């Protein structure tokens, strides 16, 4: 699900969003994502939030024709960082490459994306590597979630080994 701005930037302006009742690829666990584009450190970045686990991805928008490839790569990176098996990494990454895009209408998810954008701006001040920023964003707790930390939710979902915390000094 894309915010209006991301929908336009991807070239879908004037086209109705896709309506899909069930996933195209069966056997994936993460499900729906919400995403937005924002400008940070002179770059257009996309932040994506998984609806089920609040797993957060961060990747460049440019070039926009590689949006899905960047999305899938960011997902593969974070799942590898969490210790998810290679087979699961492949299937979850493939799913984001083929799922149709829709417009984001969930205000709660949009609000959380805005909060994550704020945190991302802080992280980018300290780290140049987007994978490091992404890793740190996934250690931010979210209220009213169980587990409240995205990497713990993903570990539980896939029964991966417990994640070693890599706290960074700010």
Secondary structure, 3 states (H helix, E strand, C coil): CECHHHHHHCCCCCCCCCCCCCCCCCCCCCCCEEEEEEEECCEEEEEEEECCCCCEEEEECCCHHHHHHHHHHHHHHHHHHHCCCHHHHHHHHHHHHHCCCCECCCHHHHHHHHHHHHHHHHHHHHCCCHHHHHHHHCCCECCCCCCCEHHHHHHHHHCCCCCCCCCCCC
